[in-house]
Amino acid sequence: ALHPEAARLQLRLRRPQVGRDLTQMADLVAAEIAAQLRVDAASVEVRDMFGAGQYLVLDLFAASQSGAADASTAARLLAQQLQVVVEHLPAFALSSSEICSDLDAVAGAQLLLEDGRLTQVFVS
């Protein structure tokens, strides 16, 4: 079950990660996304990978962002920030990361609803 202060997202890489250790890959993806969003690594949890690592399901938890006030940033807002990063990847540091540099901007960040449906993360 999804934690009430979390947002579950699906991301797609442009190509499968054949031959890659998926456990190490999950840790690296979480670290790369946490660094880009300026949150603690515990705020990003990769829940599942499928399609030879091409598809990633992750939970974003509400967190304090470095450089921000003490207030916690809601998971939905972090999801919106990640959507902006994925859509405009070359403009962000994540574009030079080992795994996330291969995120598919066309697929973007998709919110995985409790009933299993996917919906695009809309940035307001």
Backbone as JSON, one array per atom type, in Angstrom:
{
  "sequence": "ALHPEAARLQLRLRRPQVGRDLTQMADLVAAEIAAQLRVDAASVEVRDMFGAGQYLVLDLFAASQSGAADASTAARLLAQQLQVVVEHLPAFALSSSEICSDLDAVAGAQLLLEDGRLTQVFVS",
  "N": [[0.85, -1.19, 0.0], [0.38, 2.27, -0.61], [2.1, 4.82, 1.03], [0.51, 7.48, 2.82], [1.71, 10.01, 2.55], [3.13, 9.96, 0.22], [4.04, 9.84, -3.27], [3.52, 7.76, -5.99], [5.38, 6.92, -8.76], [5.91, 6.22, -12.26], [8.63, 5.78, -14.33], [10.3, 5.85, -17.48], [13.06, 4.48, -19.16], [15.06, 5.2, -22.05], [16.0, 2.92, -23.22], [16.24, -0.67, -22.67], [17.96, -2.07, -19.82], [19.87, -4.22, -20.18], [21.64, -6.88, -18.74], [22.5, -5.44, -16.56], [22.96, -5.09, -13.04], [20.13, -5.12, -11.23], [19.51, -4.48, -8.58], [21.64, -2.87, -7.7], [21.28, -0.91, -9.59], [18.78, 0.15, -8.85], [19.4, 1.37, -6.4], [21.2, 3.31, -7.3], [19.6, 4.86, -9.05], [17.73, 5.91, -7.21], [19.47, 7.47, -5.65], [20.44, 9.29, -7.59], [18.09, 10.66, -8.37], [17.26, 11.72, -5.9], [19.41, 13.45, -5.38], [19.11, 15.28, -7.51], [16.62, 16.41, -6.87], [17.27, 17.52, -4.5], [16.85, 16.31, -1.99], [16.86, 14.12, 0.89], [18.27, 10.86, 0.53], [16.6, 8.84, 1.47], [14.11, 9.7, 0.83], [13.39, 8.91, -1.65], [12.37, 6.01, -3.11], [12.94, 3.18, -4.92], [10.59, 1.04, -6.09], [9.99, -1.0, -7.87], [11.15, -2.6, -10.85], [10.91, -3.24, -14.28], [10.71, -4.88, -17.52], [13.36, -5.44, -18.31], [14.67, -3.56, -16.76], [13.96, -1.18, -17.96], [11.68, 0.15, -17.23], [10.72, 1.95, -14.38], [9.46, 1.98, -11.13], [8.74, 4.16, -8.61], [8.65, 5.53, -5.3], [8.04, 8.73, -4.06], [8.64, 10.57, -1.23], [7.28, 13.0, 1.01], [9.45, 15.65, 1.81], [12.16, 17.6, 3.21], [13.75, 20.03, 1.3], [17.09, 20.71, 0.44], [18.43, 23.92, 0.94], [16.0, 25.06, 1.07], [13.32, 26.39, 3.13], [12.57, 25.18, 6.48], [10.25, 23.77, 6.14], [8.47, 20.92, 4.96], [8.48, 19.56, 1.71], [5.76, 18.7, -0.24], [4.96, 15.44, -1.51], [3.63, 15.36, -3.98], [4.37, 17.79, -5.11], [7.11, 17.4, -5.35], [6.98, 15.4, -7.26], [6.0, 16.88, -9.42], [8.2, 18.57, -9.81], [10.08, 16.67, -10.59], [8.93, 15.85, -12.99], [9.27, 18.15, -14.57], [12.06, 18.15, -14.73], [12.51, 15.72, -16.13], [11.2, 16.26, -18.56], [12.78, 18.32, -19.56], [15.42, 17.44, -19.65], [18.19, 17.87, -20.65], [18.83, 20.35, -19.56], [19.39, 20.04, -16.91], [21.32, 18.81, -14.08], [20.94, 16.09, -13.83], [21.11, 15.08, -16.34], [23.69, 14.27, -16.8], [24.03, 12.03, -15.33], [24.56, 8.55, -14.41], [22.47, 6.59, -14.86], [19.9, 7.9, -14.93], [20.25, 9.79, -16.89], [19.32, 8.69, -19.13], [16.59, 8.84, -19.11], [13.31, 8.85, -20.49], [12.05, 11.5, -22.1], [9.71, 11.83, -23.53], [7.91, 9.98, -22.46], [7.87, 10.95, -19.88], [7.21, 11.7, -16.39], [5.06, 9.58, -14.82], [2.16, 9.36, -12.87], [1.31, 6.78, -10.78], [-1.65, 5.43, -10.09], [-3.74, 4.28, -7.34], [-5.48, 2.33, -8.29], [-4.06, 1.19, -10.29], [-3.95, 2.49, -12.72], [-2.24, 4.73, -14.97], [-1.33, 8.15, -15.01], [-0.4, 11.22, -16.46], [1.96, 13.35, -14.86], [1.0, 16.47, -14.05], [2.15, 19.76, -14.35], [1.63, 22.59, -12.51]],
  "CA": [[0.0, 0.0, 0.0], [1.12, 3.52, -0.74], [2.11, 5.69, 2.21], [-0.34, 8.65, 2.53], [2.49, 11.2, 2.21], [4.01, 9.6, -0.89], [3.52, 9.79, -4.64], [4.13, 6.65, -6.73], [5.61, 7.33, -10.15], [6.57, 5.32, -13.19], [9.51, 6.44, -15.29], [10.79, 4.93, -18.52], [14.34, 4.79, -19.78], [14.96, 5.09, -23.51], [16.36, 1.57, -23.66], [16.38, -1.65, -21.58], [19.27, -2.12, -19.16], [20.21, -5.64, -20.25], [22.91, -7.25, -18.13], [22.82, -4.58, -15.4], [22.49, -5.55, -11.73], [18.97, -4.27, -10.96], [19.56, -4.0, -7.2], [22.56, -1.72, -7.72], [20.65, 0.12, -10.42], [17.73, 0.79, -8.05], [20.08, 2.26, -5.44], [21.78, 4.43, -8.05], [18.49, 5.71, -9.52], [17.23, 6.64, -6.05], [20.47, 8.48, -5.28], [20.48, 10.32, -8.64], [16.87, 11.48, -8.3], [17.32, 12.46, -4.64], [20.38, 14.54, -5.55], [18.51, 16.28, -8.39], [15.52, 17.08, -6.17], [17.86, 18.08, -3.29], [16.22, 15.7, -0.82], [17.58, 13.0, 1.47], [18.11, 9.64, -0.27], [15.48, 8.05, 1.99], [12.86, 10.26, 0.3], [13.16, 8.29, -2.96], [12.48, 4.56, -2.98], [12.57, 2.43, -6.13], [9.74, -0.06, -5.64], [9.94, -2.09, -8.85], [11.71, -2.38, -12.18], [10.51, -4.31, -15.19], [11.14, -4.64, -18.9], [14.82, -5.44, -18.27], [15.12, -2.31, -16.15], [13.57, 0.0, -18.75], [10.59, 0.83, -16.51], [11.02, 2.11, -12.97], [8.36, 2.44, -10.28], [9.36, 4.69, -7.41], [7.86, 6.35, -4.38], [8.62, 9.97, -3.56], [8.06, 10.91, 0.06], [7.41, 14.4, 1.4], [10.8, 15.83, 2.35], [12.74, 18.94, 3.21], [14.74, 20.19, 0.25], [18.21, 21.54, 0.88], [18.32, 25.27, 0.41], [14.63, 25.55, 1.3], [12.98, 26.58, 4.54], [12.42, 23.92, 7.2], [9.0, 23.11, 5.77], [8.57, 19.74, 4.12], [7.88, 19.69, 0.38], [4.82, 17.61, -0.48], [5.37, 14.46, -2.52], [3.07, 15.73, -5.29], [5.2, 18.88, -5.63], [8.36, 16.76, -5.8], [6.65, 14.71, -8.52], [5.94, 17.91, -10.45], [9.57, 18.99, -10.08], [10.73, 15.61, -11.36], [8.36, 15.91, -14.34], [9.97, 19.25, -15.27], [13.42, 17.69, -14.99], [12.48, 14.7, -17.18], [10.82, 16.91, -19.82], [13.84, 19.24, -20.01], [16.59, 16.79, -19.09], [19.51, 18.45, -20.94], [19.05, 21.58, -18.79], [19.59, 19.7, -15.5], [22.48, 17.97, -13.74], [20.58, 14.68, -14.0], [21.46, 14.68, -17.71], [25.03, 13.68, -16.83], [24.06, 10.91, -14.39], [24.81, 7.25, -15.05], [21.24, 5.92, -15.28], [18.79, 8.82, -15.21], [20.5, 10.56, -18.12], [18.62, 7.96, -20.2], [15.14, 8.93, -18.92], [12.57, 9.16, -21.71], [11.3, 12.75, -21.94], [8.39, 11.67, -24.14], [7.08, 9.29, -21.47], [7.77, 11.81, -18.72], [6.92, 11.07, -15.1], [3.64, 9.23, -14.77], [1.66, 9.04, -11.55], [0.68, 5.46, -10.73], [-2.78, 5.54, -9.18], [-3.96, 3.09, -6.52], [-6.19, 1.31, -9.07], [-3.15, 0.67, -11.29], [-3.89, 3.33, -13.92], [-1.19, 5.74, -15.06], [-1.72, 9.46, -15.5], [0.74, 12.12, -16.55], [2.12, 14.34, -13.8], [0.79, 17.8, -14.62], [2.84, 20.82, -13.62], [0.77, 23.77, -12.46]],
  "C": [[0.88, 1.24, 0.0], [0.98, 4.34, 0.54], [1.32, 6.95, 1.88], [0.44, 9.92, 2.16], [3.47, 10.92, 1.07], [3.27, 9.72, -2.22], [4.26, 8.65, -5.34], [4.19, 7.02, -8.2], [6.18, 6.17, -10.96], [7.38, 6.17, -14.15], [9.97, 5.39, -16.29], [12.14, 5.42, -19.01], [14.2, 4.58, -21.28], [15.29, 3.7, -24.02], [16.45, 0.63, -22.47], [17.82, -1.65, -21.04], [19.73, -3.57, -19.05], [21.58, -5.87, -19.61], [23.29, -6.42, -16.92], [22.25, -5.2, -14.13], [21.36, -4.61, -11.29], [18.93, -3.75, -9.52], [20.47, -2.77, -7.11], [21.95, -0.57, -8.51], [19.58, 0.86, -9.63], [18.33, 1.77, -7.05], [20.63, 3.5, -6.13], [20.7, 5.39, -8.54], [17.95, 6.54, -8.36], [18.18, 7.76, -5.65], [20.51, 9.62, -6.3], [19.27, 11.24, -8.56], [16.86, 12.31, -7.02], [18.26, 13.65, -4.76], [19.79, 15.64, -6.42], [17.43, 17.07, -7.68], [15.99, 17.74, -4.87], [17.13, 17.61, -2.03], [17.11, 14.56, -0.32], [17.29, 11.74, 0.65], [16.94, 8.79, 0.2], [14.14, 8.54, 1.47], [12.5, 9.69, -1.07], [13.39, 6.79, -2.8], [12.03, 3.9, -4.27], [11.85, 1.18, -5.66], [9.8, -1.26, -6.58], [10.64, -1.63, -10.12], [11.25, -3.54, -13.05], [10.9, -3.93, -16.6], [12.65, -4.53, -18.99], [15.36, -4.1, -17.76], [14.74, -1.05, -16.9], [12.5, 0.81, -18.02], [10.9, 0.8, -15.02], [9.78, 2.6, -12.25], [9.01, 2.91, -8.98], [8.36, 5.48, -6.59], [8.67, 7.57, -4.0], [7.89, 10.3, -2.27], [8.25, 12.4, 0.33], [8.74, 14.57, 2.12], [11.18, 17.3, 2.38], [13.8, 19.0, 2.13], [15.85, 21.09, 0.75], [18.11, 22.9, 0.2], [16.95, 25.87, 0.6], [14.42, 25.77, 2.79], [12.79, 25.21, 5.19], [11.18, 23.14, 6.78], [9.27, 21.94, 4.82], [7.86, 20.0, 2.79], [7.0, 18.47, 0.12], [5.3, 16.72, -1.62], [4.85, 14.84, -3.91], [3.88, 16.86, -5.93], [6.55, 18.35, -6.09], [8.13, 16.03, -7.12], [6.58, 15.71, -9.67], [7.35, 18.4, -10.81], [10.29, 17.95, -10.92], [10.21, 15.59, -12.79], [9.06, 16.99, -15.16], [11.38, 18.82, -15.65], [13.42, 16.7, -16.15], [12.15, 15.33, -18.53], [11.96, 17.74, -20.41], [15.21, 18.74, -19.55], [17.93, 17.46, -19.41], [19.84, 19.7, -20.11], [19.4, 21.29, -17.33], [20.79, 18.79, -15.31], [22.2, 16.49, -13.95], [20.97, 14.17, -15.39], [22.85, 14.06, -17.8], [25.16, 12.5, -15.86], [24.18, 9.58, -15.14], [23.56, 6.6, -15.62], [20.2, 6.92, -15.77], [19.03, 9.73, -16.41], [19.77, 9.93, -19.3], [17.1, 7.98, -20.02], [14.47, 9.41, -20.21], [11.68, 10.38, -21.48], [9.9, 12.65, -22.52], [7.43, 11.0, -23.15], [6.87, 10.17, -20.24], [7.63, 11.02, -17.43], [5.42, 10.81, -15.07], [3.28, 8.83, -13.35], [0.94, 7.7, -11.63], [-0.4, 5.52, -9.66], [-3.01, 4.22, -8.44], [-4.68, 1.98, -7.27], [-5.34, 0.76, -10.22], [-3.07, 1.49, -12.56], [-2.73, 4.31, -13.82], [-1.79, 7.05, -15.55], [-0.49, 10.37, -15.48], [0.78, 13.04, -15.34], [1.99, 15.71, -14.46], [1.42, 18.84, -13.73], [1.97, 22.06, -13.69], [1.58, 25.03, -12.27]]
}
